Amino acid sequence: LLVTTTSVIVAPALAQDGVFDEMRFGVTTSIASGGKQEDGVFPSFTLYFDPFNADGAADFGEKLLRPRVYTGAAVATASNGVNQAYAGLSWTFDMTQRLFVEFGAGGTVHDGDLDDPNGSGPQLGCRFLFREYAAAGVRLDEHWNVSATVEHASHANLCDGPNNGLTRAGLALGYKF
């Protein structure tokens, strides 16, 4: 909470210096079933940076070579939910002037159950997981956008133990500086 509050206060000042490209506030919920299900919702805050000038990419090939960098966190609101801090690379592709799709890949560290068969919620096997997401969104104006998201995190069977993974879907409100 302190990190999110500090980020919200500091982000506008750093954005004026060109450090941040975009910030998003979102909320997701688990779309897994059975024992993999997490209860509650997961508010999130994500910061995007554009060190490779992805916005200046002229074609598809340049977009692939010039991703944005992101970092963020999601907070559980239920006892069997999993808190996460994550980072990675993202690629945004314009479908029209207002509509876009986005894909991201990276990693996450979490505080969820690793392998307790008597626990509630997913068993994740190891503390660090791969994380990928997809989004489809609409730009409301030159600064604001709304997107629908789906995200997944798991260890791709590279750790011993269970690999239930985390799968969530939700909405995000973004502000592009």
MARNU-384545 format. One line per 8 residues: number of its first residue (from 1); their letters; for each residue x, y, z of N, C-alpha, C. Coordinates in steps of 0.2 Angstrom, whole numbers, padded with zeros to 4 digits. Layout:
residues N
NUM> A> X Y Z X Y Z X Y Z; ...
***
This chain:
residues 177
1> LLVTTTSV> 0004 -0006 0000 0000 0000 0000 0004 0006 0000; 0010 0006 0004 0014 0012 0004 0017 0013 -0002; 0019 0008 -0006 0023 0008 -0012 0018 0011 -0017; 0012 0009 -0017 0007 0011 -0022 0005 0019 -0021; 0004 0021 -0014 0003 0028 -0013 0009 0032 -0015; 0015 0030 -0013 0021 0034 -0015 0021 0034 -0023; 0020 0029 -0026 0020 0029 -0034 0015 0034 -0037; 0009 0034 -0034 0004 0039 -0036 0006 0046 -0035
9> IVAPALAQ> 0009 0047 -0030 0011 0054 -0028 0018 0056 -0032; 0022 0052 -0033 0029 0053 -0036 0028 0052 -0044; 0024 0048 -0047 0023 0047 -0054 0022 0053 -0058; 0017 0057 -0056 0016 0063 -0061 0023 0067 -0061; 0026 0068 -0056 0032 0072 -0056 0038 0069 -0061; 0038 0062 -0060 0043 0059 -0064 0041 0058 -0071; 0034 0058 -0073 0032 0058 -0079 0034 0065 -0083; 0034 0070 -0080 0036 0076 -0083 0043 0076 -0085
17> DGVFDEMR> 0047 0072 -0082 0054 0072 -0084 0055 0066 -0089; 0050 0063 -0091 0050 0058 -0096 0052 0051 -0094; 0052 0050 -0088 0054 0043 -0085 0048 0038 -0086; 0042 0040 -0085 0036 0035 -0086 0033 0037 -0092; 0030 0032 -0095 0026 0032 -0101 0019 0032 -0100; 0017 0027 -0095 0010 0026 -0094 0009 0023 -0087; 0004 0024 -0083 0002 0021 -0077 -0005 0018 -0078; -0006 0012 -0075 -0013 0009 -0075 -0015 0006 -0069
25> FGVTTSIA> -0021 0008 -0067 -0024 0005 -0061 -0029 -0001 -0064; -0029 -0006 -0061 -0033 -0012 -0063 -0036 -0016 -0058; -0041 -0020 -0059 -0044 -0025 -0055 -0045 -0031 -0059; -0043 -0037 -0056 -0044 -0043 -0059 -0047 -0048 -0054; -0050 -0054 -0057 -0052 -0059 -0053 -0050 -0066 -0056; -0049 -0071 -0051 -0047 -0077 -0054 -0052 -0080 -0058; -0050 -0083 -0064 -0054 -0087 -0068 -0053 -0094 -0069; -0049 -0096 -0064 -0047 -0104 -0063 -0053 -0107 -0060
33> SGGKQEDG> -0053 -0114 -0060 -0058 -0118 -0057 -0056 -0122 -0052; -0060 -0125 -0047 -0058 -0130 -0042 -0053 -0127 -0037; -0048 -0131 -0036 -0043 -0130 -0031 -0039 -0124 -0033; -0039 -0123 -0039 -0034 -0117 -0042 -0037 -0110 -0041; -0044 -0110 -0039 -0047 -0104 -0039 -0045 -0100 -0033; -0044 -0093 -0034 -0043 -0088 -0029 -0049 -0084 -0027; -0051 -0083 -0021 -0057 -0079 -0020 -0055 -0071 -0020; -0060 -0067 -0020 -0059 -0060 -0020 -0057 -0057 -0027
41> VFPSFTLY> -0055 -0051 -0026 -0052 -0047 -0032 -0045 -0045 -0031; -0042 -0043 -0036 -0035 -0041 -0035 -0034 -0034 -0038; -0034 -0029 -0034 -0032 -0022 -0037 -0025 -0022 -0039; -0023 -0018 -0044 -0016 -0018 -0047 -0014 -0011 -0049; -0008 -0010 -0049 -0005 -0004 -0051 0001 -0006 -0055; 0002 -0003 -0061 0007 -0005 -0066 0010 0002 -0069; 0017 0002 -0069 0020 0008 -0072 0023 0005 -0079; 0023 0009 -0084 0026 0007 -0090 0031 0012 -0092
49> FDPFNADG> 0037 0010 -0094 0043 0014 -0097 0044 0013 -0104; 0046 0018 -0108 0047 0017 -0115 0055 0019 -0117; 0060 0015 -0114 0067 0017 -0115 0069 0016 -0122; 0065 0011 -0126 0067 0010 -0133 0063 0014 -0138; 0059 0019 -0136 0055 0023 -0140 0050 0019 -0144; 0046 0014 -0141 0041 0010 -0144 0036 0014 -0148; 0034 0020 -0145 0029 0024 -0148 0032 0027 -0155; 0039 0027 -0156 0041 0030 -0162 0043 0024 -0167
57> AADFGEKL> 0041 0018 -0166 0042 0013 -0171 0037 0014 -0177; 0040 0013 -0183 0036 0014 -0189 0032 0008 -0191; 0034 0002 -0190 0031 -0004 -0193 0031 -0010 -0188; 0028 -0015 -0190 0028 -0021 -0186 0034 -0023 -0183; 0039 -0024 -0188 0046 -0026 -0186 0049 -0022 -0181; 0049 -0015 -0181 0052 -0011 -0176 0048 -0011 -0170; 0041 -0012 -0170 0038 -0013 -0164 0040 -0019 -0160; 0042 -0025 -0163 0044 -0031 -0160 0051 -0030 -0157
65> LRPRVYTG> 0055 -0025 -0160 0062 -0024 -0157 0062 -0019 -0152; 0056 -0015 -0151 0056 -0009 -0146 0051 -0010 -0141; 0051 -0015 -0137 0046 -0016 -0132 0046 -0010 -0127; 0040 -0009 -0123 0040 -0005 -0117 0042 -0010 -0111; 0044 -0007 -0106 0046 -0011 -0100 0041 -0009 -0094; 0039 -0014 -0091 0033 -0013 -0086 0035 -0016 -0079; 0033 -0013 -0074 0033 -0016 -0067 0027 -0014 -0063; 0025 -0019 -0059 0019 -0017 -0055 0018 -0022 -0049
73> AAVATASN> 0012 -0022 -0046 0010 -0026 -0041 0002 -0027 -0041; 0000 -0033 -0038 -0007 -0035 -0037 -0008 -0037 -0030; -0013 -0035 -0027 -0014 -0036 -0020 -0020 -0040 -0019; -0020 -0046 -0015 -0026 -0050 -0014 -0030 -0047 -0009; -0037 -0048 -0010 -0042 -0045 -0005 -0045 -0051 -0001; -0043 -0057 -0002 -0045 -0063 0001 -0040 -0067 0004; -0041 -0071 0009 -0035 -0075 0013 -0032 -0080 0008; -0036 -0083 0003 -0032 -0088 -0001 -0030 -0085 -0008
81> GVNQAYAG> -0030 -0078 -0008 -0028 -0075 -0014 -0020 -0074 -0014; -0017 -0072 -0019 -0010 -0072 -0020 -0008 -0065 -0021; -0003 -0062 -0017 0000 -0055 -0019 0005 -0056 -0024; 0006 -0052 -0028 0012 -0052 -0033 0015 -0046 -0034; 0022 -0046 -0036 0026 -0040 -0039 0028 -0043 -0045; 0028 -0039 -0050 0030 -0042 -0057 0033 -0037 -0061; 0037 -0039 -0066 0040 -0035 -0071 0041 -0038 -0078; 0042 -0035 -0083 0043 -0038 -0090 0043 -0033 -0095
89> LSWTFDMT> 0042 -0036 -0101 0042 -0032 -0107 0035 -0032 -0110; 0033 -0027 -0114 0026 -0027 -0117 0026 -0024 -0124; 0022 -0026 -0128 0021 -0024 -0135 0014 -0022 -0136; 0013 -0016 -0139 0007 -0013 -0141 0006 -0012 -0148; 0001 -0015 -0151 -0001 -0014 -0158 -0007 -0011 -0159; -0007 -0005 -0163 -0013 -0002 -0165 -0017 -0005 -0170; -0024 -0006 -0168 -0028 -0009 -0173 -0031 -0004 -0177; -0033 0002 -0174 -0036 0008 -0177 -0032 0014 -0173
97> QRLFVEFG> -0034 0020 -0174 -0032 0025 -0170 -0034 0025 -0163; -0039 0022 -0162 -0042 0021 -0155 -0041 0014 -0152; -0042 0009 -0156 -0041 0002 -0153 -0034 -0001 -0153; -0032 -0004 -0148 -0026 -0008 -0148 -0026 -0014 -0145; -0021 -0018 -0146 -0020 -0025 -0142 -0013 -0024 -0140; -0012 -0028 -0134 -0006 -0028 -0131 -0004 -0035 -0128; 0002 -0037 -0128 0005 -0043 -0126 0011 -0041 -0121; 0012 -0045 -0116 0017 -0044 -0112 0020 -0051 -0109
105> AGGTVHDG> 0026 -0051 -0107 0029 -0057 -0104 0035 -0055 -0099; 0035 -0058 -0094 0040 -0057 -0089 0040 -0062 -0083; 0041 -0059 -0077 0041 -0064 -0071 0038 -0060 -0066; 0036 -0064 -0061 0033 -0062 -0055 0035 -0066 -0049; 0035 -0062 -0043 0037 -0065 -0037 0030 -0065 -0032; 0029 -0070 -0029 0022 -0070 -0025 0023 -0073 -0018; 0018 -0072 -0014 0018 -0075 -0008 0013 -0081 -0007; 0011 -0084 -0012 0006 -0089 -0012 0009 -0096 -0009
113> DLDDPNGS> 0004 -0101 -0009 0006 -0107 -0006 0010 -0111 -0012; 0015 -0114 -0009 0020 -0118 -0014 0018 -0125 -0015; 0016 -0129 -0010 0015 -0136 -0011 0011 -0139 -0005; 0007 -0135 -0001 0003 -0138 0004 -0004 -0140 0002; -0004 -0147 0002 -0010 -0150 -0001 -0017 -0148 0003; -0016 -0146 0009 -0021 -0144 0014 -0023 -0137 0013; -0019 -0133 0009 -0020 -0126 0009 -0026 -0124 0004; -0028 -0118 0005 -0034 -0116 0000 -0031 -0112 -0005
121> GPQLGCRF> -0033 -0112 -0011 -0031 -0109 -0017 -0025 -0113 -0021; -0022 -0110 -0026 -0018 -0114 -0030 -0011 -0115 -0027; -0008 -0121 -0028 -0002 -0123 -0026 0003 -0121 -0032; 0008 -0117 -0031 0012 -0114 -0036 0019 -0117 -0037; 0021 -0121 -0032 0028 -0125 -0034 0034 -0121 -0032; 0035 -0115 -0034 0041 -0111 -0033 0039 -0103 -0032; 0043 -0099 -0029 0041 -0092 -0027 0042 -0088 -0033; 0046 -0089 -0038 0046 -0085 -0044 0043 -0089 -0050
129> LFREYAAA> 0039 -0085 -0054 0035 -0088 -0059 0036 -0084 -0066; 0035 -0087 -0071 0034 -0083 -0078 0027 -0080 -0078; 0027 -0074 -0081 0020 -0071 -0081 0019 -0068 -0088; 0013 -0069 -0091 0012 -0067 -0097 0005 -0064 -0097; 0003 -0059 -0101 -0003 -0056 -0102 -0005 -0054 -0109; -0012 -0053 -0110 -0014 -0050 -0116 -0020 -0045 -0114; -0020 -0040 -0118 -0025 -0035 -0117 -0028 -0032 -0123; -0034 -0030 -0123 -0037 -0027 -0129 -0040 -0020 -0126
137> GVRLDEHW> -0039 -0015 -0129 -0041 -0009 -0126 -0044 -0003 -0131; -0046 0002 -0128 -0049 0008 -0132 -0046 0014 -0129; -0043 0019 -0133 -0041 0025 -0131 -0047 0030 -0131; -0048 0033 -0125 -0053 0037 -0124 -0052 0044 -0126; -0045 0046 -0126 -0043 0052 -0128 -0035 0051 -0129; -0031 0057 -0129 -0024 0056 -0130 -0020 0054 -0124; -0024 0054 -0118 -0021 0052 -0112 -0024 0045 -0109; -0030 0045 -0109 -0034 0040 -0105 -0036 0034 -0110
145> NVSATVEH> -0035 0028 -0107 -0037 0022 -0110 -0040 0017 -0105; -0045 0012 -0108 -0047 0007 -0104 -0046 0000 -0108; -0044 -0005 -0104 -0043 -0011 -0107 -0045 -0017 -0103; -0047 -0023 -0107 -0049 -0029 -0104 -0043 -0033 -0104; -0041 -0037 -0099 -0035 -0040 -0098 -0036 -0048 -0096; -0031 -0052 -0098 -0031 -0059 -0096 -0024 -0060 -0094; -0022 -0063 -0089 -0015 -0064 -0087 -0014 -0071 -0084; -0008 -0074 -0085 -0007 -0080 -0082 0000 -0081 -0079
153> ASHANLCD> 0001 -0084 -0074 0008 -0085 -0071 0009 -0092 -0069; 0014 -0095 -0071 0016 -0102 -0069 0024 -0103 -0069; 0026 -0109 -0067 0033 -0110 -0068 0035 -0114 -0074; 0030 -0116 -0078 0032 -0120 -0084 0035 -0126 -0083; 0033 -0129 -0077 0036 -0136 -0075 0044 -0136 -0075; 0047 -0130 -0073 0054 -0129 -0072 0056 -0130 -0065; 0051 -0131 -0060 0052 -0132 -0053 0049 -0138 -0051; 0052 -0141 -0046 0048 -0147 -0043 0042 -0145 -0040
161> GPNNGLTR> 0037 -0149 -0039 0031 -0148 -0036 0026 -0146 -0040; 0020 -0144 -0037 0014 -0143 -0041 0015 -0136 -0046; 0011 -0136 -0051 0011 -0130 -0055 0004 -0128 -0057; 0000 -0126 -0052 -0007 -0124 -0053 -0008 -0118 -0057; -0003 -0113 -0056 -0003 -0107 -0059 -0008 -0102 -0057; -0008 -0096 -0059 -0013 -0091 -0057 -0016 -0088 -0064; -0022 -0088 -0065 -0025 -0086 -0071 -0031 -0081 -0069; -0030 -0075 -0071 -0035 -0070 -0069 -0037 -0065 -0076
169> AGLALGYK> -0043 -0062 -0075 -0045 -0058 -0080 -0048 -0052 -0077; -0048 -0046 -0080 -0051 -0040 -0077 -0051 -0034 -0082; -0051 -0028 -0079 -0051 -0022 -0082 -0046 -0017 -0080; -0043 -0013 -0084 -0038 -0008 -0082 -0039 -0001 -0085; -0038 0004 -0081 -0039 0011 -0083 -0032 0014 -0083; -0030 0016 -0089 -0023 0019 -0090 -0023 0026 -0092; -0017 0029 -0089 -0016 0036 -0091 -0009 0036 -0094; -0009 0039 -0101 -0002 0039 -0104 0000 0046 -0104
177> F> 0006 0047 -0102 0009 0054 -0101 0011 0057 -0108
***
